[in-house]
Amino acid sequence: MYVIGQLESWNRDSGNVKRKCEMIIANEGGREGPSRNQWIVVLLAAAHFLSPGPAAGQTPRDRPSDALHQLNNSIEALVQRVSPAVVQILVTGYGSAEDRNQKQTNDVIGRRQAIGSGVIVDPDGYIVTNAHVVNGAEKIEVIVPPRNAPTSLLEAAQDNQGKSYQARVVGVTREIDLAVIKIEAHALPALSVRSSSPTPRQGEMVLAFGSPEGLRNTVTMGVVSAVARQPDPDSPLVYVQTDTPINPGNSGGPLVDADGELVGINTFILSTSGGNQGLGFAIPAGVVAYAYPQLMKYGHIHQPAIGALVQTVTPDLAAGLHLPRDFGVIISDISPGSSADKAGLRIQDIILSVDGTPTGSLPLFAHSLYLHKSGERVKVEVLRGPDRVLLDIPLVERPHKEDSLADVADPAKNLVRPLSILGIELTLDLAQSLPDLRIPTGVIVAARTLGSGTVEIPLQTGDVIHGLNGTTITTMDGLRAALAKQKAGDAIALQVERYGQLIYVSFSL
């Protein structure tokens, strides 16, 4: 670029810089004067060359060795190591509309363009983000940053904006608000997801990475405010609370400690203004490590359960029901015929411990179950009136509709080879078992198969196919007939129902 080339030859004399800037404006501005971009480059370059440089014989890294500068150098090195693994996610699709105060209006579904963040957790292109970032996505674009961050204003002015990839969803769990997406790339910088990640400590320094308000490659710093915050007393989910500045667009980005280890995935903020108020929350790294392998394998998570619904005991609840204590976890419902029902658990029982470990809160109770696999048994001690009762309850796997569909699908009869799926034609009974279904006809994706071609079909287990290139699809025969009319290389646009929303999934055969 001519402007940059001219500036490189300047010295640091301010008069010379001023004169050269005027020359560039006169030479390059034209009759109508310089453009806005020319002004920006000139100002950035002038600031760069007028800034004090290192002393003779001193490189920019040869800084004083006092503790403050050592901290500064350490933070810089940490940011340079983590930033290349943090991506920006641009989503186009349908979702809940938002008003000007950034509050969701769930009764209005509209076209939306959302910006979020994600972290590469596998060099082969697997990325962890929030489920709400990709919810209702028709198209997911991922911007992978350059490996080397700019080190000067001039480099920032010429910043490589990163490389763009199209992504597909591998797995989603809306219960935990996590998703895994995949881009076709290899040898990428990554942060590992380890179950052995250290538990964060209150007051520990952490950094948040992401794209707040769409400002890509942003890092902020703060401390862990609380290590196990439970915003909803009737939800078993706990979060790492931090005062690190987090804003819309940070969702799905990593929260890391001073070692660059993943502390959590930034998820939401509590705010009256829509912006940062020092109340940010991240899904703990241990929960991410628990969910990630299951999302990779099944596309969802398998949760052990006993067939009972639990709630947090509040003072008002205890007073109204005349409970023996005003804290803890109470059984509010039991599924008929479930393992909890057969073991003798009752409504209004207060859970004291699981396998001898006290469970005085909903998160502790849920965690004690997650430590086991389905088929194992747990000893649950409850308080029933004045009495303590010990029950032996087998754990079962919480049913998942996609699992049951895959079980009944016959690869010989249900294979739709061009789409690399096992499809099941919707019947009246099957449609009634899917409460969020908008259209009661079509072909549901029971499972994805390993395709023989190189085309990646962006379908998910549980998707319902309603149309193909404008043709309504109601049966398996209709789907196969519509596909038979297509040739290799033809563009395909499927109308798909996903999570109760209609989207288009497009690709080329």
C-alpha positions as CSV (number, residue, x, y, z in Angstrom):
1,M,0.0,0.0,0.0
2,Y,1.5,3.3,-1.1
3,V,0.5,5.2,2.1
4,I,2.1,2.7,4.4
5,G,5.2,2.5,2.2
6,Q,5.8,6.2,2.4
7,L,5.3,6.3,6.1
8,E,7.9,3.5,6.7
9,S,10.6,5.9,5.5
10,W,9.8,8.7,7.9
11,N,11.8,9.6,11.0
12,R,10.3,10.5,14.3
13,D,10.5,14.3,13.9
14,S,6.9,15.6,14.4
15,G,7.4,18.3,11.8
16,N,8.5,15.8,9.2
17,V,5.5,13.5,10.0
18,K,3.1,16.4,9.7
19,R,4.6,17.5,6.4
20,K,4.4,13.9,5.0
21,C,0.8,13.5,6.1
22,E,-0.1,16.7,4.2
23,M,1.7,15.3,1.1
24,I,-0.2,12.1,1.2
25,I,-3.5,13.9,1.6
26,A,-2.7,16.2,-1.3
27,N,-1.4,13.3,-3.6
28,E,-4.0,10.6,-2.8
29,G,-7.0,12.6,-1.7
30,G,-8.0,13.7,-5.2
31,R,-10.0,16.7,-5.9
32,E,-12.6,15.8,-3.4
33,G,-10.1,15.3,-0.6
34,P,-8.9,12.2,1.2
35,S,-11.3,9.3,1.8
36,R,-12.2,8.2,5.3
37,N,-10.0,5.1,5.1
38,Q,-7.0,7.2,4.0
39,W,-7.5,9.5,7.0
40,I,-7.6,6.4,9.3
41,V,-4.4,5.0,8.0
42,V,-2.6,8.3,8.1
43,L,-3.6,8.9,11.7
44,L,-2.7,5.4,12.8
45,A,0.7,5.7,11.1
46,A,1.4,9.1,12.6
47,A,0.6,7.8,16.1
48,H,2.9,4.8,15.5
49,F,5.9,6.9,14.3
50,L,5.4,9.6,16.9
51,S,5.3,7.1,19.8
52,P,8.5,6.8,21.8
53,G,10.6,3.9,20.6
54,P,12.9,1.6,22.5
55,A,16.2,3.0,23.8
56,A,19.4,2.4,21.8
57,G,20.2,-1.3,21.8
58,Q,16.9,-2.2,23.5
59,T,14.3,-4.4,21.9
60,P,10.5,-3.9,22.7
61,R,10.7,-7.0,24.9
62,D,13.7,-5.8,26.9
63,R,11.6,-4.2,29.6
64,P,12.4,-3.7,33.2
65,S,12.3,-6.9,35.3
66,D,10.2,-5.5,38.2
67,A,7.1,-7.5,39.2
68,L,4.6,-5.2,37.4
69,H,6.4,-5.6,34.1
70,Q,6.7,-9.3,34.6
71,L,3.0,-9.5,35.1
72,N,2.4,-7.5,32.0
73,N,4.7,-9.8,29.9
74,S,3.0,-12.9,31.3
75,I,-0.5,-11.6,30.4
76,E,0.7,-10.7,26.9
77,A,2.2,-14.2,26.4
78,L,-1.0,-15.8,27.7
79,V,-3.2,-13.8,25.3
80,Q,-1.0,-14.6,22.4
81,R,-1.3,-18.3,23.2
82,V,-5.0,-18.5,23.8
83,S,-6.4,-16.0,21.2
84,P,-5.7,-18.1,18.1
85,A,-8.1,-20.8,19.5
86,V,-11.0,-18.4,19.9
87,V,-13.4,-17.9,17.0
88,Q,-16.2,-15.7,16.0
89,I,-19.5,-17.3,15.1
90,L,-22.0,-15.6,12.8
91,V,-25.4,-17.3,12.7
92,T,-28.2,-16.7,10.2
93,G,-31.5,-18.3,10.8
94,Y,-34.7,-18.0,12.8
95,G,-35.2,-17.4,16.5
96,S,-37.0,-15.3,19.1
97,A,-37.1,-11.7,18.1
98,E,-35.6,-9.1,20.4
99,D,-36.8,-5.6,21.4
100,R,-34.6,-2.6,21.6
101,N,-33.7,-3.5,25.2
102,Q,-32.3,-6.8,24.0
103,K,-35.0,-8.8,25.8
104,Q,-36.3,-11.8,24.0
105,T,-40.0,-11.9,23.0
106,N,-40.6,-15.7,22.7
107,D,-44.0,-15.2,21.1
108,V,-42.4,-13.6,18.0
109,I,-40.3,-15.7,15.7
110,G,-38.3,-13.8,13.1
111,R,-35.3,-13.8,10.9
112,R,-32.2,-13.2,13.0
113,Q,-28.5,-12.7,12.6
114,A,-26.6,-13.5,15.8
115,I,-23.0,-13.1,16.7
116,G,-21.3,-15.3,19.3
117,S,-18.0,-16.8,20.1
118,G,-16.5,-20.3,20.4
119,V,-13.3,-22.1,21.3
120,I,-11.5,-24.7,19.2
121,V,-11.1,-27.8,21.4
122,D,-9.7,-30.1,18.7
123,P,-7.1,-29.3,16.0
124,D,-9.4,-31.1,13.5
125,G,-12.0,-28.3,13.7
126,Y,-14.3,-29.2,16.6
127,I,-15.5,-26.1,18.4
128,V,-17.5,-25.7,21.7
129,T,-20.0,-22.9,22.0
130,N,-23.3,-22.2,23.6
131,A,-26.5,-23.9,22.4
132,H,-28.3,-20.6,22.3
133,V,-25.7,-19.2,19.9
134,V,-26.6,-21.8,17.2
135,N,-30.2,-22.3,18.1
136,G,-32.4,-22.0,14.9
137,A,-29.3,-21.7,12.7
138,E,-29.8,-22.0,9.0
139,K,-26.2,-21.0,8.2
140,I,-23.2,-20.9,10.6
141,E,-20.1,-19.0,9.6
142,V,-16.9,-19.3,11.7
143,I,-14.1,-16.8,11.5
144,V,-10.8,-18.4,12.6
145,P,-8.3,-15.6,13.6
146,P,-4.7,-15.5,12.3
147,R,-2.2,-17.4,14.4
148,N,-0.1,-14.3,15.1
149,A,-1.8,-11.3,16.7
150,P,-0.7,-7.8,15.4
151,T,2.1,-6.3,17.5
152,S,1.8,-2.7,16.3
153,L,-0.7,-0.1,15.2
154,L,0.5,-0.5,11.6
155,E,-0.1,-4.3,11.7
156,A,-3.5,-3.7,13.3
157,A,-4.4,-1.3,10.4
158,Q,-3.5,-4.1,7.9
159,D,-4.9,-6.8,10.2
160,N,-5.6,-10.1,8.5
161,Q,-9.3,-10.6,9.3
162,G,-9.0,-14.3,9.6
163,K,-10.3,-17.2,7.5
164,S,-14.0,-18.0,7.1
165,Y,-15.5,-21.5,7.3
166,Q,-19.0,-22.9,7.1
167,A,-19.8,-25.0,10.1
168,R,-22.3,-27.8,10.9
169,V,-23.7,-28.8,14.3
170,V,-22.4,-32.0,15.7
171,G,-24.4,-32.0,19.0
172,V,-26.5,-29.8,21.2
173,T,-27.7,-29.9,24.8
174,R,-30.1,-27.1,25.5
175,E,-30.4,-28.3,29.2
176,I,-26.8,-27.3,29.8
177,D,-26.6,-24.7,27.0
178,L,-23.7,-26.3,25.2
179,A,-23.1,-27.2,21.5
180,V,-20.3,-28.7,19.5
181,I,-19.9,-27.5,15.9
182,K,-17.4,-28.6,13.2
183,I,-15.5,-26.9,10.5
184,E,-13.4,-28.6,7.8
185,A,-10.0,-27.6,8.9
186,H,-7.0,-29.3,10.4
187,A,-3.9,-28.5,12.5
188,L,-5.7,-25.7,14.3
189,P,-4.6,-24.2,17.6
190,A,-6.8,-25.6,20.3
191,L,-7.5,-25.5,24.1
192,S,-8.1,-28.9,25.5
193,V,-11.2,-29.9,27.4
194,R,-10.0,-32.0,30.4
195,S,-12.0,-33.5,33.2
196,S,-9.0,-32.9,35.4
197,S,-9.2,-29.1,34.9
198,P,-8.5,-27.4,38.2
199,T,-11.4,-26.0,40.2
200,P,-11.3,-22.2,40.0
201,R,-10.7,-20.3,43.3
202,Q,-12.6,-17.3,44.5
203,G,-10.5,-14.2,43.8
204,E,-8.4,-16.0,41.1
205,M,-7.5,-13.9,38.1
206,V,-9.3,-15.0,34.8
207,L,-9.5,-13.7,31.3
208,A,-12.5,-13.8,29.0
209,F,-12.1,-14.1,25.2
210,G,-14.7,-13.5,22.5
211,S,-16.5,-11.0,20.3
212,P,-18.5,-8.7,22.5
213,E,-20.9,-6.6,20.4
214,G,-19.2,-8.2,17.3
215,L,-15.7,-6.8,18.2
216,R,-13.7,-9.8,17.2
217,N,-10.6,-11.0,19.1
218,T,-11.3,-9.1,22.3
219,V,-9.9,-10.0,25.7
220,T,-10.9,-8.7,29.2
221,M,-9.6,-9.5,32.6
222,G,-11.1,-9.9,36.1
223,V,-11.4,-12.3,38.9
224,V,-13.6,-15.3,39.9
225,S,-16.4,-13.7,42.0
226,A,-17.9,-17.1,43.0
227,V,-17.1,-20.7,42.1
228,A,-20.6,-22.3,42.2
229,R,-23.3,-19.8,41.7
230,Q,-26.9,-21.0,41.3
231,P,-29.0,-18.2,39.8
232,D,-32.1,-20.4,39.7
233,P,-32.8,-22.3,43.0
234,D,-34.9,-24.9,41.1
235,S,-32.2,-25.6,38.5
236,P,-29.3,-28.0,39.2
237,L,-27.0,-25.9,37.1
238,V,-24.2,-24.0,38.7
239,Y,-21.9,-21.4,37.1
240,V,-18.6,-19.7,37.7
241,Q,-19.4,-16.1,38.4
242,T,-16.9,-13.4,37.3
243,D,-16.5,-9.7,37.2
244,T,-14.6,-10.0,34.0
245,P,-16.3,-7.6,31.5
246,I,-18.6,-9.8,29.4
247,N,-21.2,-8.4,26.9
248,P,-23.5,-9.8,24.2
249,G,-21.3,-11.6,21.7
250,N,-19.1,-13.1,24.4
251,S,-21.4,-16.1,24.6
252,G,-19.6,-19.4,23.8
253,G,-16.1,-17.9,24.3
254,P,-13.6,-19.3,26.9
255,L,-12.9,-18.1,30.4
256,V,-9.3,-19.1,31.2
257,D,-7.0,-18.9,34.2
258,A,-3.4,-17.7,34.4
259,D,-2.1,-21.0,33.0
260,G,-4.3,-20.7,29.9
261,E,-6.5,-23.6,31.2
262,L,-10.2,-23.6,30.4
263,V,-12.2,-22.4,33.5
264,G,-15.5,-22.3,31.7
265,I,-17.6,-21.2,28.7
266,N,-19.0,-17.7,29.0
267,T,-22.8,-18.0,28.9
268,F,-24.8,-15.1,30.2
269,I,-24.8,-11.8,32.1
270,L,-27.2,-10.3,34.7
271,S,-27.8,-6.7,33.5
272,T,-30.5,-4.1,33.6
273,S,-28.9,-2.2,30.7
274,G,-28.0,-5.1,28.4
275,G,-24.3,-4.5,28.9
276,N,-21.6,-5.5,31.4
277,Q,-22.3,-4.8,35.1
278,G,-19.7,-7.1,36.5
279,L,-22.1,-10.1,36.8
280,G,-21.0,-12.6,34.2
281,F,-21.5,-16.4,34.3
282,A,-19.6,-19.3,32.7
283,I,-20.5,-23.0,32.5
284,P,-17.7,-24.7,34.5
285,A,-15.0,-26.6,32.7
286,G,-16.0,-29.8,34.5
287,V,-19.5,-29.7,33.0
288,V,-18.0,-29.0,29.6
289,A,-15.7,-32.0,30.0
290,Y,-18.7,-34.2,31.0
291,A,-20.9,-33.1,28.1
292,Y,-18.3,-32.8,25.3
293,P,-17.6,-36.5,24.6
294,Q,-21.3,-37.4,24.7
295,L,-22.2,-34.6,22.2
296,M,-19.5,-35.9,20.0
297,K,-20.7,-39.5,20.2
298,Y,-24.5,-39.1,20.4
299,G,-25.3,-35.5,19.4
300,H,-26.9,-35.1,22.9
301,I,-26.1,-36.1,26.5
302,H,-27.2,-39.2,28.4
303,Q,-28.3,-38.4,31.9
304,P,-28.8,-41.0,34.6
305,A,-32.0,-40.5,36.5
306,I,-34.2,-42.1,39.1
307,G,-37.6,-40.9,37.8
308,A,-38.3,-38.3,40.4
309,L,-38.5,-34.5,40.3
310,V,-36.7,-32.5,42.9
311,Q,-36.9,-28.9,44.1
312,T,-35.1,-26.6,46.5
313,V,-36.7,-26.3,50.0
314,T,-37.5,-22.6,50.8
315,P,-38.6,-21.2,54.1
316,D,-42.1,-20.5,52.6
317,L,-42.4,-24.0,51.2
318,A,-41.3,-25.5,54.5
319,A,-43.8,-23.4,56.4
320,G,-46.7,-24.2,54.0
321,L,-46.0,-28.0,54.1
322,H,-45.0,-28.1,57.8
323,L,-41.7,-29.7,56.8
324,P,-39.2,-30.7,59.5
325,R,-36.5,-28.3,58.0
326,D,-36.5,-25.2,55.9
327,F,-33.6,-26.1,53.6
328,G,-32.4,-28.9,51.4
329,V,-34.0,-30.8,48.5
330,I,-37.5,-32.1,48.4
331,I,-39.2,-34.7,46.1
332,S,-42.0,-32.9,44.3
333,D,-43.1,-35.6,41.8
334,I,-42.4,-39.3,41.1
335,S,-43.0,-40.9,37.7
336,P,-45.4,-43.9,38.0
337,G,-43.5,-47.2,37.6
338,S,-40.1,-45.5,37.8
339,S,-37.2,-46.9,39.7
340,A,-37.8,-44.3,42.5
341,D,-41.4,-45.3,42.7
342,K,-40.5,-49.0,42.9
343,A,-37.9,-48.3,45.6
344,G,-40.4,-46.6,47.8
345,L,-39.5,-42.9,47.4
346,R,-42.4,-40.6,48.2
347,I,-43.5,-37.1,47.4
348,Q,-42.3,-34.6,50.2
349,D,-39.3,-36.8,51.1
350,I,-36.3,-34.6,51.9
351,I,-33.1,-35.9,50.5
352,L,-30.3,-36.0,53.1
353,S,-27.5,-37.9,51.3
354,V,-26.6,-40.0,48.2
355,D,-24.1,-42.8,48.9
356,G,-23.3,-41.2,52.2
357,T,-22.4,-37.8,50.8
358,P,-24.7,-35.0,52.1
359,T,-26.8,-33.4,49.3
360,G,-28.1,-30.2,50.8
361,S,-28.6,-28.5,47.5
362,L,-30.0,-29.3,44.0
363,P,-26.6,-29.0,42.3
364,L,-25.0,-31.4,44.8
365,F,-27.9,-33.9,44.3
366,A,-27.5,-33.7,40.5
367,H,-23.8,-34.1,40.7
368,S,-24.0,-37.2,42.8
369,L,-26.1,-38.8,40.1
370,Y,-23.8,-37.8,37.3
371,L,-21.0,-39.6,39.0
372,H,-22.7,-42.9,38.2
373,K,-23.7,-44.7,35.0
374,S,-27.2,-46.1,34.2
375,G,-27.7,-49.5,35.6
376,E,-25.8,-48.7,38.8
377,R,-27.5,-48.3,42.2
378,V,-27.4,-45.5,44.6
379,K,-28.2,-45.4,48.3
380,V,-30.4,-42.4,49.0
381,E,-31.2,-41.4,52.6
382,V,-34.3,-39.3,53.0
383,L,-36.1,-37.5,55.9
384,R,-39.7,-38.5,56.0
385,G,-41.4,-36.6,58.8
386,P,-39.3,-37.3,61.8
387,D,-37.8,-40.5,60.4
388,R,-34.7,-41.2,58.4
389,V,-35.2,-43.8,55.6
390,L,-32.5,-45.4,53.5
391,L,-33.5,-46.5,50.0
392,D,-31.6,-48.5,47.4
393,I,-32.5,-47.0,44.0
394,P,-31.3,-48.2,40.5
395,L,-30.3,-45.5,38.0
396,V,-31.8,-45.5,34.6
397,E,-30.9,-43.5,31.5
398,R,-33.2,-40.6,30.9
399,P,-35.1,-41.4,27.7
400,H,-34.1,-39.4,24.6
401,K,-36.4,-39.4,21.6
402,E,-33.5,-39.5,19.2
403,D,-32.2,-42.7,20.9
404,S,-35.5,-44.4,20.6
405,L,-35.8,-43.5,17.0
406,A,-32.4,-44.9,16.2
407,D,-33.4,-48.2,17.9
408,V,-36.4,-48.7,15.7
409,A,-34.8,-47.7,12.5
410,D,-33.8,-50.5,10.2
411,P,-30.7,-49.7,8.1
412,A,-31.9,-51.9,5.3
413,K,-35.3,-50.2,5.0
414,N,-34.7,-46.7,6.4
415,L,-31.4,-45.7,4.8
416,V,-31.6,-42.6,2.6
417,R,-28.2,-42.9,1.0
418,P,-28.0,-39.5,-0.8
419,L,-28.5,-37.7,2.6
420,S,-26.5,-40.2,4.7
421,I,-29.3,-40.6,7.2
422,L,-31.8,-43.2,8.5
423,G,-35.2,-41.7,8.0
424,I,-38.5,-42.7,9.6
425,E,-41.8,-41.6,8.1
426,L,-44.0,-39.8,10.7
427,T,-47.1,-41.6,11.8
428,L,-49.9,-40.1,13.9
429,D,-48.6,-41.9,17.0
430,L,-45.0,-40.7,16.4
431,A,-46.1,-37.2,15.7
432,Q,-48.1,-37.1,19.0
433,S,-45.0,-38.2,20.9
434,L,-43.1,-35.1,19.6
435,P,-44.9,-32.2,21.5
436,D,-43.0,-29.4,19.7
437,L,-43.8,-30.6,16.2
438,R,-45.3,-27.9,14.0
439,I,-46.2,-30.1,11.0
440,P,-47.4,-33.6,11.7
441,T,-46.1,-35.2,8.4
442,G,-42.7,-35.7,7.0
443,V,-39.6,-37.8,7.4
444,I,-37.7,-37.6,10.7
445,V,-33.9,-38.1,10.9
446,A,-33.5,-41.0,13.2
447,A,-29.7,-41.2,12.8
448,R,-26.9,-40.0,10.7
449,T,-24.7,-42.5,8.8
450,L,-21.2,-42.4,7.5
451,G,-21.6,-41.2,3.9
452,S,-19.5,-42.5,1.1
453,G,-19.2,-39.1,-0.6
454,T,-17.3,-35.9,0.3
455,V,-20.4,-33.8,0.7
456,E,-21.2,-32.9,4.3
457,I,-25.0,-32.9,4.8
458,P,-25.9,-30.4,7.5
459,L,-28.7,-32.5,9.0
460,Q,-29.1,-33.3,12.7
461,T,-30.7,-36.2,14.5
462,G,-34.3,-35.2,15.3
463,D,-34.7,-33.0,12.2
464,V,-38.0,-33.5,10.4
465,I,-37.8,-33.0,6.6
466,H,-40.9,-31.3,5.2
467,G,-39.8,-30.2,1.7
468,L,-37.1,-30.6,-1.0
469,N,-36.5,-27.8,-3.5
470,G,-40.1,-26.7,-3.1
471,T,-41.7,-30.2,-3.2
472,T,-43.6,-31.2,-0.1
473,I,-42.3,-34.3,1.6
474,T,-44.7,-36.4,3.6
475,T,-43.4,-40.0,3.1
476,M,-40.2,-41.9,2.7
477,D,-41.2,-42.8,-0.9
478,G,-41.7,-39.1,-1.7
479,L,-38.3,-38.2,-0.3
480,R,-36.6,-40.9,-2.3
481,A,-38.4,-40.0,-5.5
482,A,-37.5,-36.3,-5.1
483,L,-33.9,-37.2,-4.5
484,A,-33.8,-39.5,-7.5
485,K,-34.6,-36.5,-9.8
486,Q,-31.4,-34.8,-8.7
487,K,-28.0,-35.2,-10.3
488,A,-24.5,-34.9,-8.7
489,G,-23.7,-31.2,-8.2
490,D,-27.3,-30.1,-8.1
491,A,-28.2,-27.6,-5.4
492,I,-30.6,-29.0,-2.7
493,A,-32.7,-26.9,-0.3
494,L,-34.5,-28.9,2.3
495,Q,-37.2,-27.4,4.5
496,V,-36.5,-28.8,7.9
497,E,-38.2,-28.5,11.3
498,R,-35.7,-28.2,14.1
499,Y,-36.6,-27.5,17.7
500,G,-40.0,-26.4,16.7
501,Q,-38.8,-24.0,14.1
502,L,-38.8,-24.2,10.3
503,I,-35.4,-23.6,8.6
504,Y,-33.9,-24.3,5.2
505,V,-30.8,-26.6,5.0
506,S,-29.0,-26.2,1.7
507,F,-26.0,-28.0,0.1
508,S,-24.9,-29.4,-3.2
509,L,-25.0,-33.2,-4.0
